[in-house]
Amino acid sequence: MSATNPEVLASWRPGAVRDAVTAFLDAAQDVPVVDRVAFFDNDGTLWCERPSYVQLDFFIDALRRHVADNPSADQPAEFTALLSGDNAAVAAIGLERIGAALAGLFNGLTPQDFTAQVRTFMATATHPSGRPLRSVTYQPMLELLDELRRRDFTIGIVTGGGTEFVRAISDDLYAVAAELVVGTLIDYEFTRDEQDRPVLRRTSTMLGHANEGPAKVTNIQTQLGRRPILAAGNSGGDREMLEWAMATEGPSLALLIDHDDAEREYQYASTAASFAEIEPITDVGTRLGWTIVSMARDWDAVFAPQSSPRK
Amino acid sequence: MSATNPEVLASWRPGAVRDAVTAFLDAAQDVPVVDRVAFFDNDGTLWCERPSYVQLDFFIDALRRHVADNPSADQPAEFTALLSGDNAAVAAIGLERIGAALAGLFNGLTPQDFTAQVRTFMATATHPSGRPLRSVTYQPMLELLDELRRRDFTIGIVTGGGTEFVRAISDDLYAVAAELVVGTLIDYEFTRDEQDRPVLRRTSTMLGHANEGPAKVTNIQTQLGRRPILAAGNSGGDREMLEWAMATEGPSLALLIDHDDAEREYQYASTAASFAEIEPITDVGTRLGWTIVSMARDWDAVFAPQSSPRK
């Protein structure tokens, strides 16, 4: 099986980036199967994160239903700011308080109920472009997942998004099992029903830190216990994970998706980190030897066909 | 493929317990593959936990090497109590302080170095019976793992032991990948070397609670995100996990290993929980409809052949 077969990675245009990917795939044939590990960021790497995160769309949808069901109730400031689309008010309140208020909407749900809510939303929601939200995945990345799987790679998703949100769609969209999704975690409470049978209830307490930056690497170690030789991301929150893959011995690949395609997707720059550094992440990647994927130049198609669930 | 084939579960003697296991396996053929999930406790369920936990043997071995390397140093009370085998002194100090002192022995190690230490120990250490420690696994349970895998089950290990300790041996002994091992977790620190490359260093801080009792269920949800329809254990620390499996709709099986074989292994009773309840766990299991496996009655062989790594 050779990566130079034109049917493989069909949506990747010929050029230096496609060559780097296929060279890595060929070199990885000599890596023991247990070490063939590839971890992918989700938002902006496997699917579109603009104009808003899909998970935020889901939260806002749940919030609208909550308010419709409780029309007379006084809504907290976090909710009125969000529903009015008042970005200045949202910024003034701060993401931490906004996030906690939104997490509270799902307080007490069982894991099954939360998953069902996500799947119901994803079955019908659409992107502002009119495309179903479940098909804002990137076709070239799906082809890469397929090819890695054919080559006996273990594939995981390491996301800043909610673990349970991404698990609800990961099998369907990416054929990635729940245990290979690591994200930002909300804790569960062990309770019992009237028949004394165990029931898990969602809390609104975050477990550990948000899964961004160095936390992506420590969480990979504690939750998955395997080290990637391929890591893919698109923002400063992925930097340490990509460096972690590149610092292995033997073949490795760090893929950085550059959103430079205003025509077919969006054009925006990510900085190395939202707090301290302001170096564009593409400059960091160039300095560190990453493979920088230009959506405009390297991808023949951007989005997956609209009616192609993965399984 | 039928579980009644005599080659399957060959070390399980005919009888009610074997019938219950094969009936479950047959019924599970109608369960969607994504829901075919089986989680196993490790100590006392997949391998022998007497006269001492294998992980404690490893810790004591590391402690002996530490003291030999630092002969002139004043040793803390935790270490002298452990090395003298003074169980009363160990009990007086308390397991929490003992555990923290032992975890400190590995402070600063990289994941690779810790794994290498475990594997070096396991390659040569022996059980008091003379049997290599790597073959104190139970042959009937290995056959069950094989049969579940043939039937497309996802198999995980949910242990009170250290996650990283069990991951170092899970692929070799059980063909279970690291991401499907959930145990008691020690945190890692993200650091950088002189070349500014990322390095993970082990701390001695426990992440969350010890993985016992209700924590086994919440950790299954947060770390694996899948619910078992088969759970196996041998002590009060497994009670909630077994109840969690039994409370699913559709076919389910809760297996409780009863250590009642003084001749071939050990004879001891576990209580429902170490703190509050004193009901024997076998009584709890009988009341709750679990399948109670008598090692003396139901197993034709106890231990795996001494020279049979799983892969």
Interface residues (C-beta under 8 A of the other chain):
Chain A: V34 P111 T154 G156 T163 E164 R167 D171 A177 A178 E179 L180 V181 L185 D187 Y188 E189 F190 R197 P198 L200 L207 G208 P214 A215 V217 T218 Q221 T222 Q223 L224 G225 R226 R227 E240 E243 W244 A247
Chain B: V34 P111 T154 G156 T163 E164 R167 D171 A177 A178 E179 L180 V181 L185 D187 Y188 E189 F190 R197 P198 L200 L207 G208 P214 A215 V217 T218 Q221 T222 Q223 L224 G225 R226 R227 E240 E243 W244 A247
